[in-house]
Structure formats: C-alpha cells, structure tokens
C-alpha cells in the first residue's frame, strides 16, 4: 500500500513538472474516496496560482464527470460533463461579463438536439437542431430584439425500431422535437391503414410532451395486432408572430 501511495504521489509530481515546463501551469491530481470507490480530481492553475480548469477523472485517468473551466478572475468560462472520456449532457460557455455565450447539447459524443448561441446581452442569436449523427437539420436566426429573421429546415428527428415487423411484435416510434425560443408547437401523430382508415390518432402540445435535456420527445409504443401495410404520419406545426410553419413526416410499416 505504501508503494502504491508513493507511486501515485510520484505520478502527480511528474505531471506538475511537465505542465510547468510547457506553459508555467501547474497540475494537481487529488484522489477522493467515497466508500469502497474513489475518483480523481484534476486541477490546473495558471502562473499566478489561479484555478483555470477542473475535471473529474476515473481510476484510469479518463475524464468522467463534471468539467469546469475558469477565466483568470475566477468566473466560469465553460462547464460540462464527460462520460468515460466522451462529451455528454449540456455544455455551457460564458462570456467575460457572465452571460451565456453558447449552449451545446451532447449525446454519446455528438452534438444532438437543440444548440444555442447568444448575443453579448444574453438574448438568443442563433438556434439550431442536430440529428443523432451531429448533422444540422434546422437553423433559425434572431435579431437583437428576439425576433426570428431566418428559418431553414425542420427541428424534428424521428426514429423507429423497424419498418417490417411480425404480428404481436411491438412498434416503437420516437420523435425528438426542438422548440425555437419564441415559438409554439402542436404535433399530431396518426396511424393509417390505406388512405382514410385512421387506426390511431393523438395530439400533443407543450404540456404533454416529454422534456429531455436535448429536446422534447414524443413516444408511441404499441403491439402490432394484424397483418398489413400501415403508414405513420407525424404532423408538426411551429407558430410565431402569427406565422405557421408546417411539416409532415411519413413512415411506412409492414406487418407480416
């Protein structure tokens, strides 16, 4: 045990020495115990001894937990979260005056869902929505008064478990929806057999949609009870200042 402790302290000394040579920064790694487990807390200080970065590490020294970065005056510059070395959850960036500069949503190492950029005064400047691959599928731009001046794409990403299923198997449909600031939302989900036979229909508003950190979510799960070809339709209406933007998503399902 003494050997392990000396080895750990030696490791901390080496890290401190190397980082000091590179940019007059000092790095300290602290072992924090919690019951039968422990984690490491890495702290980086500038040449004046001011804390400028702090990140939680797992036992393999991989970022795993809360991350924070600071300006030299101690104000928060960035805060986020790592999950086993990969960015996850909400990452928030601040300007020198303390206002939020950017807000990025991460899922499994990719920017997914709602992404926001702000003016220096804290008002929303840009809003975008990314799919699960991290690709931008929607963007909106705002003027300094908070009015939308540009709108491109649709802030909704849909996923379902399969397009071909068997009787008694479950069909699962998930819609991840963004709501740009200043807008209202209405969604209707339908299942159709043929052109006019509606088997399922439900309307959603902001009061009955699941709230996730990266978007709103609608989930439809039901058992396939008979064979045939079916269409699932998702109607989305975004409205702002009397203007309505409507989009429809069409998904085909075959049950054997």
N, C-alpha and C positions, 0 to 999 in steps of 0.2 A: 504493500500500500504506500509506503514511503517513497519507493521508487517511482510509482505512478504519479504521486504528487510532485516529486522533483521534475519528472519528465514534463508534466503539464505546465509547471511554472517556467521551465526552460523554453517550452514552446511559445508561451506568452512573451518571454524576453526576446526571442528571435524575431517574432512578428513586430514588436515595438521597435527594435533596432532597424529592421529593414525598411519599414514605412517611414521612420525618421530620416533615413538616408535619402529617400526618394523625394519628399516634399515637406520636411520639417513637421510632419504629422505624427502623432503618437496613437498607437492602437493598443487597447487593453481588452482582454477576454476574461470574463468572470464566469465561474461555474456557480449556478444557482440550483440548489436542491429543492425538491418538492416530494416528500415521501420517499418512495423507492426509486424515483426517477430524477433526472436533472436535465437542465439545458444550459447552453452557453449564451452569454450576452456580450456582444462585441460593441465596443465604444471607440469612436475615433475623435481625437481632439486636434485642433489646429495649433499653430506655433505659439499662440497666446494661452493655450490651455482651455480653450472654449470647446465644449462638446458640439460637434458638427454632424455626427452620424451615429445611429444606434440601431442595431439589428439583432434579433434573436436567432440563434443557430441551434441545430440539433446536435446530437452526440458525434455526428460525422462532420461537423463544422459547416454544414449546408444551411443557408438561410431558410428558416422555418418558423414563421410567426411574424410579429409586428416589426415594421421598419419605419424609422423616422430620420429625417434629415433637417438640419437647422441652419439658419443664417448665423453669421458671426455675432449678432446681437441677441441670440437665443430664441428668436421667433421661429416657428415651424415653417420650413420650406417645402417639405414633402412628407406625407405619411401614407403607408400602405401595408400590405400583408403578403408574405411568402408562404407557399405550401410546398415543402420539400424542394426548395430551390426555384420554384416557378411562381411568377406573379399571380395573385388571386385576389378576389374581392374588390374593394374600392381603393383606388389610389388618387389622392387629392394633392394638388400642387398649389402653393400660395405665392403671392407677390410680396414684395418687401413691406407693403402697407398692411398686410394681414388679411387681405381679401383673397377669396378663392380665385385662382388663375385657370386651372383645369381640373376636371373630374373624370377619371378614366375607370371603366368597369372591366375587370378581368375575370375570365373563367378558363381554367385549365391551360394557362399560358397564352391565351389570346384575348384581345380586346373584344368583348361581346356585349351587345345591347347598347344602352344609352351612353353616349360620350358628350361631354360639355366643355366649352371654352367660354371664358367670361371676359368682359371689359374690365379695365382697371378699377372702375367704380363698383364692381361686383355684379353688374347686370349680365344676363346671358347674351353672348355674342354669336356663338355657333352651337348647333345641336346636330348630332349625327347618330345613326343607329347601324351597328355592325351585325353581320350574321355570325354563325358559330365558327366560321373559318377566319374571322377577323376582318372580313371584307366589308367596306362601307356600302350599304344598300339604301341609305336615306341621309339627306342633309337639309338643314334649314339655317338660314342666316337672319340675324336680327339687327335692327338699328339701335342706337343708343337709348331710345325711349322704350325698347322692349317689343317693338312691332316686327312681325315676320315680314321680310322683304324678298326672301327667296325660298322655294320649296321644291325639292327634287327627290323622287323615289317614294317608297312606302316603308314606314317604320314598323314592319312586322315580319317575323321569321317563323315559319311553320315546319313542324317535323312530325312524322307519324311512323309507327313501328313497321308497317308493311303495306304494300299495295295489293298483295294477294294473300288471303287467309282461308282457313277452313272453318266450317260450321263449329260453333262452340269455342272458337278461339276469340281472344279479346282484341278489339281495335283500340288503339291509343293515339289520340291526336293532341298535340301541344302547340299552342300559338304564343309566341313571345312578342309583345307589343310595346312600342315606345309611345310616350305621350309628350310631344314637344311642349315646353313651357308656354302657357297662354292658350292652349287648345283644349277642346273637349273631345270625348271619344264615345262612340257607340259601335258595338260589334254584334253581329248575328251569325250564328252557326246553324247550318242545315244539313241534314242527310236526305238525299233524294234517290228514289228508285224510278228511273225513267225521267221524263221531263216535268211531270206535275205531281207525282205521288210523294208527298213530304212525310218522311218517317220520324224525323227528329228536328226540333227547332228550339233554339234558346237565344235570348238576347242578353247582352252584357253591357254594363256601364262601369264607370269608375268605382262604384260602390260594391260590386260583386265580382271583381277581378282580383286574382291573387297577386299580392305585392312581393316582388323579389328585388334584390339589391341592384340587379342589372336591367330589369324591365318589369312590365306587367305580364301576367301569364293566365291563359285560358287552357283548361284541361278537359278533354272529353274521353271517357273510357267506357266502353260497353261491349257486351258479348255479341258476336255475330250469330244470329239465330236462324238465318235461312240463306240458301244459295242465291247467287245473282250478281249483277253489276250495279254498283252504287256510286253516287257522287257526293262528296262532302264539299260544301261551299262555305267560305268564311267571308262575310261582307263587313268591311271596315269603313267607318265614316269619321274623319277628323274634321272638326269645325273650329274656326277662329274668325272673329270680326265679321260674322255673317257669311263667311266663305266656307263651303264644304268640299273636302277632298275625299272622294270615294274610290275604294279599290276592292277587288274581289279575288280571292284565292280559290282555285279549283283543284281538288284532289280526287283521283279515281280509285275505287276499291273493288276488287273482285273476290267473291266468297265462293268457294267450291265445296 
